[in-house]
Amino acid sequence: MKLFRHGPFGAEKPGLVDADGGLRDLTGLVADIGLATLEPDSMARLMALDPTALPRVQDGARLGACVGGVGNVIGIGLNYADHAAEAGLKPPGQPIVFNKHRGSISGPNDDIWLPPGALKLDWEVELGIVIGQRTFHVSEGEALAHVAGFCLVNDVSERAYQMEYEGQWVKGKSYPTHCPLGPWLVTPDELGDPQAVDLWLDVNGAPRQRGNTRTMIFCAAYIVSYLSRFMALEPGDVIATGTPPGVGMGMKQPSYLKAGDVVTLGGSGLGEQRQVVVESPVR
């Protein structure tokens, strides 16, 4: 099953993708794709629906972030050995954990805002994990049973804020529009093996990132289990699991995003995103 959200920012409605790729509206059946809807019983009821009986979503409707009411966005850093190498950093022995402010979440095709004075705005295609039920002290073997689904994430990062300013990475990860999610929330049965997902990202049509989740240092199940040792994950929490090589910071001649650039990205089974970089409305 693939779920999505559609409509104006802040007023998105829930939807479901039918077998032919058509977009169907779930308004009136669930309040949103998030929190209570992601619990196992609710997801089972959605899976039992006949999508052809649902009204179609209007052509051209804006797609919002695929999950609403997110309480926490957790990032995992340097989770691909080849990405760590391009960054000139030693692969970690344990997951590197950081936060993105939930205010950074945006739709998969919304513009990316270039912060005032920012010179090192970077791209990062990632597999996202969406938690479906309270997850606290679970084993690796139990972990994926607590996952409602997976999604595509662009972990947009301002590298100067992240690496050159004192303190935590969160400053370089949290500007509004710097966490596009979706287009779809893909249930585990639909996606299949989360460690066999091809990921790609282009800038202005030029290939930048090419990778596969099989080269992750820490797999999805391990990440969920590991995090649950330190915090109680809640339904709707999103985990961005790290990025493969090809980020702007890691190029022989580092290259960063500027106003007018077009970023396209995708993942096998996860769908695609497209963003245009624009100057922030706050100058």
GIPE-V330095 format. One record per residue. N is the residue number from 1. RES is the residue in one letter. PSI is psi in whole degrees, 0 to 359 (NA if undefined). BURIAL is b if it has 24 or more other C-alpha atoms within 12 Angstrom, else e. Layout:
BEGIN
n=N res=RES psi=PSI burial=BURIAL
n=N res=RES psi=PSI burial=BURIAL
END
This chain:
BEGIN
n=1 res=M psi=141 burial=b
n=2 res=K psi=126 burial=b
n=3 res=L psi=156 burial=b
n=4 res=F psi=176 burial=b
n=5 res=R psi=142 burial=b
n=6 res=H psi=154 burial=b
n=7 res=G psi=182 burial=b
n=8 res=P psi=153 burial=e
n=9 res=F psi=128 burial=e
n=10 res=G psi=353 burial=e
n=11 res=A psi=36 burial=e
n=12 res=E psi=150 burial=b
n=13 res=K psi=155 burial=b
n=14 res=P psi=152 burial=b
n=15 res=G psi=169 burial=b
n=16 res=L psi=140 burial=b
n=17 res=V psi=128 burial=b
n=18 res=D psi=179 burial=b
n=19 res=A psi=337 burial=e
n=20 res=D psi=8 burial=e
n=21 res=G psi=6 burial=e
n=22 res=G psi=151 burial=e
n=23 res=L psi=123 burial=b
n=24 res=R psi=146 burial=b
n=25 res=D psi=133 burial=b
n=26 res=L psi=11 burial=b
n=27 res=T psi=133 burial=e
n=28 res=G psi=340 burial=e
n=29 res=L psi=321 burial=e
n=30 res=V psi=153 burial=b
n=31 res=A psi=324 burial=e
n=32 res=D psi=170 burial=b
n=33 res=I psi=89 burial=b
n=34 res=G psi=164 burial=b
n=35 res=L psi=248 burial=b
n=36 res=A psi=328 burial=b
n=37 res=T psi=332 burial=b
n=38 res=L psi=351 burial=b
n=39 res=E psi=149 burial=b
n=40 res=P psi=317 burial=b
n=41 res=D psi=318 burial=e
n=42 res=S psi=318 burial=b
n=43 res=M psi=323 burial=b
n=44 res=A psi=321 burial=e
n=45 res=R psi=321 burial=e
n=46 res=L psi=321 burial=b
n=47 res=M psi=334 burial=b
n=48 res=A psi=353 burial=e
n=49 res=L psi=155 burial=e
n=50 res=D psi=104 burial=e
n=51 res=P psi=331 burial=b
n=52 res=T psi=344 burial=e
n=53 res=A psi=354 burial=e
n=54 res=L psi=148 burial=e
n=55 res=P psi=150 burial=e
n=56 res=R psi=147 burial=e
n=57 res=V psi=140 burial=b
n=58 res=Q psi=136 burial=e
n=59 res=D psi=140 burial=e
n=60 res=G psi=3 burial=e
n=61 res=A psi=142 burial=e
n=62 res=R psi=138 burial=b
n=63 res=L psi=128 burial=b
n=64 res=G psi=180 burial=b
n=65 res=A psi=141 burial=b
n=66 res=C psi=353 burial=b
n=67 res=V psi=138 burial=b
n=68 res=G psi=166 burial=b
n=69 res=G psi=30 burial=b
n=70 res=V psi=129 burial=b
n=71 res=G psi=329 burial=b
n=72 res=N psi=136 burial=b
n=73 res=V psi=117 burial=b
n=74 res=I psi=131 burial=b
n=75 res=G psi=150 burial=b
n=76 res=I psi=121 burial=b
n=77 res=G psi=149 burial=b
n=78 res=L psi=49 burial=b
n=79 res=N psi=8 burial=b
n=80 res=Y psi=126 burial=b
n=81 res=A psi=322 burial=b
n=82 res=D psi=331 burial=b
n=83 res=H psi=320 burial=b
n=84 res=A psi=320 burial=b
n=85 res=A psi=317 burial=e
n=86 res=E psi=333 burial=b
n=87 res=A psi=356 burial=b
n=88 res=G psi=29 burial=e
n=89 res=L psi=148 burial=e
n=90 res=K psi=134 burial=e
n=91 res=P psi=137 burial=e
n=92 res=P psi=152 burial=e
n=93 res=G psi=340 burial=e
n=94 res=Q psi=156 burial=e
n=95 res=P psi=135 burial=b
n=96 res=I psi=122 burial=b
n=97 res=V psi=133 burial=b
n=98 res=F psi=170 burial=b
n=99 res=N psi=148 burial=b
n=100 res=K psi=133 burial=b
n=101 res=H psi=139 burial=b
n=102 res=R psi=342 burial=b
n=103 res=G psi=353 burial=b
n=104 res=S psi=350 burial=b
n=105 res=I psi=138 burial=b
n=106 res=S psi=176 burial=b
n=107 res=G psi=164 burial=b
n=108 res=P psi=339 burial=b
n=109 res=N psi=14 burial=b
n=110 res=D psi=156 burial=b
n=111 res=D psi=150 burial=b
n=112 res=I psi=128 burial=b
n=113 res=W psi=131 burial=b
n=114 res=L psi=113 burial=b
n=115 res=P psi=151 burial=b
n=116 res=P psi=126 burial=e
n=117 res=G psi=358 burial=e
n=118 res=A psi=134 burial=b
n=119 res=L psi=353 burial=e
n=120 res=K psi=52 burial=b
n=121 res=L psi=123 burial=b
n=122 res=D psi=165 burial=b
n=123 res=W psi=153 burial=b
n=124 res=E psi=106 burial=b
n=125 res=V psi=136 burial=b
n=126 res=E psi=155 burial=b
n=127 res=L psi=127 burial=b
n=128 res=G psi=142 burial=b
n=129 res=I psi=132 burial=b
n=130 res=V psi=120 burial=b
n=131 res=I psi=141 burial=b
n=132 res=G psi=345 burial=b
n=133 res=Q psi=162 burial=b
n=134 res=R psi=129 burial=b
n=135 res=T psi=109 burial=b
n=136 res=F psi=121 burial=e
n=137 res=H psi=56 burial=e
n=138 res=V psi=151 burial=b
n=139 res=S psi=166 burial=e
n=140 res=E psi=323 burial=e
n=141 res=G psi=332 burial=e
n=142 res=E psi=343 burial=e
n=143 res=A psi=312 burial=b
n=144 res=L psi=343 burial=b
n=145 res=A psi=345 burial=b
n=146 res=H psi=4 burial=b
n=147 res=V psi=127 burial=b
n=148 res=A psi=328 burial=b
n=149 res=G psi=186 burial=b
n=150 res=F psi=158 burial=b
n=151 res=C psi=167 burial=b
n=152 res=L psi=138 burial=b
n=153 res=V psi=137 burial=b
n=154 res=N psi=105 burial=b
n=155 res=D psi=74 burial=b
n=156 res=V psi=135 burial=b
n=157 res=S psi=131 burial=b
n=158 res=E psi=107 burial=b
n=159 res=R psi=327 burial=b
n=160 res=A psi=315 burial=b
n=161 res=Y psi=323 burial=b
n=162 res=Q psi=313 burial=b
n=163 res=M psi=334 burial=e
n=164 res=E psi=340 burial=e
n=165 res=Y psi=149 burial=e
n=166 res=E psi=151 burial=e
n=167 res=G psi=207 burial=e
n=168 res=Q psi=161 burial=e
n=169 res=W psi=338 burial=b
n=170 res=V psi=330 burial=b
n=171 res=K psi=329 burial=b
n=172 res=G psi=4 burial=b
n=173 res=K psi=357 burial=b
n=174 res=S psi=7 burial=b
n=175 res=Y psi=145 burial=b
n=176 res=P psi=140 burial=b
n=177 res=T psi=4 burial=b
n=178 res=H psi=20 burial=b
n=179 res=C psi=65 burial=b
n=180 res=P psi=132 burial=b
n=181 res=L psi=136 burial=b
n=182 res=G psi=193 burial=b
n=183 res=P psi=334 burial=b
n=184 res=W psi=150 burial=b
n=185 res=L psi=112 burial=b
n=186 res=V psi=121 burial=b
n=187 res=T psi=154 burial=b
n=188 res=P psi=321 burial=b
n=189 res=D psi=328 burial=e
n=190 res=E psi=319 burial=e
n=191 res=L psi=320 burial=b
n=192 res=G psi=215 burial=e
n=193 res=D psi=116 burial=b
n=194 res=P psi=349 burial=b
n=195 res=Q psi=25 burial=b
n=196 res=A psi=38 burial=e
n=197 res=V psi=122 burial=b
n=198 res=D psi=136 burial=b
n=199 res=L psi=142 burial=b
n=200 res=W psi=155 burial=b
n=201 res=L psi=136 burial=b
n=202 res=D psi=152 burial=b
n=203 res=V psi=121 burial=b
n=204 res=N psi=36 burial=e
n=205 res=G psi=353 burial=e
n=206 res=A psi=131 burial=e
n=207 res=P psi=135 burial=e
n=208 res=R psi=302 burial=b
n=209 res=Q psi=135 burial=b
n=210 res=R psi=125 burial=b
n=211 res=G psi=179 burial=b
n=212 res=N psi=142 burial=b
n=213 res=T psi=349 burial=b
n=214 res=R psi=341 burial=e
n=215 res=T psi=9 burial=b
n=216 res=M psi=140 burial=b
n=217 res=I psi=315 burial=b
n=218 res=F psi=121 burial=b
n=219 res=C psi=169 burial=b
n=220 res=A psi=315 burial=b
n=221 res=A psi=319 burial=b
n=222 res=Y psi=319 burial=b
n=223 res=I psi=313 burial=b
n=224 res=V psi=314 burial=b
n=225 res=S psi=315 burial=b
n=226 res=Y psi=311 burial=b
n=227 res=L psi=325 burial=b
n=228 res=S psi=349 burial=b
n=229 res=R psi=337 burial=e
n=230 res=F psi=345 burial=e
n=231 res=M psi=156 burial=e
n=232 res=A psi=108 burial=e
n=233 res=L psi=143 burial=b
n=234 res=E psi=158 burial=b
n=235 res=P psi=134 burial=b
n=236 res=G psi=346 burial=b
n=237 res=D psi=142 burial=b
n=238 res=V psi=134 burial=b
n=239 res=I psi=120 burial=b
n=240 res=A psi=120 burial=b
n=241 res=T psi=10 burial=b
n=242 res=G psi=166 burial=b
n=243 res=T psi=145 burial=b
n=244 res=P psi=176 burial=b
n=245 res=P psi=162 burial=b
n=246 res=G psi=11 burial=b
n=247 res=V psi=160 burial=b
n=248 res=G psi=322 burial=b
n=249 res=M psi=330 burial=b
n=250 res=G psi=357 burial=b
n=251 res=M psi=153 burial=e
n=252 res=K psi=319 burial=e
n=253 res=Q psi=99 burial=e
n=254 res=P psi=139 burial=e
n=255 res=S psi=134 burial=e
n=256 res=Y psi=164 burial=b
n=257 res=L psi=147 burial=b
n=258 res=K psi=165 burial=b
n=259 res=A psi=135 burial=b
n=260 res=G psi=343 burial=e
n=261 res=D psi=150 burial=b
n=262 res=V psi=124 burial=b
n=263 res=V psi=126 burial=b
n=264 res=T psi=142 burial=b
n=265 res=L psi=161 burial=b
n=266 res=G psi=171 burial=b
n=267 res=G psi=143 burial=b
n=268 res=S psi=122 burial=b
n=269 res=G psi=350 burial=b
n=270 res=L psi=345 burial=b
n=271 res=G psi=192 burial=b
n=272 res=E psi=156 burial=b
n=273 res=Q psi=157 burial=b
n=274 res=R psi=124 burial=b
n=275 res=Q psi=144 burial=b
n=276 res=V psi=133 burial=b
n=277 res=V psi=126 burial=b
n=278 res=V psi=158 burial=b
n=279 res=E psi=139 burial=b
n=280 res=S psi=142 burial=e
n=281 res=P psi=347 burial=e
n=282 res=V psi=113 burial=e
n=283 res=R psi=NA burial=e
END
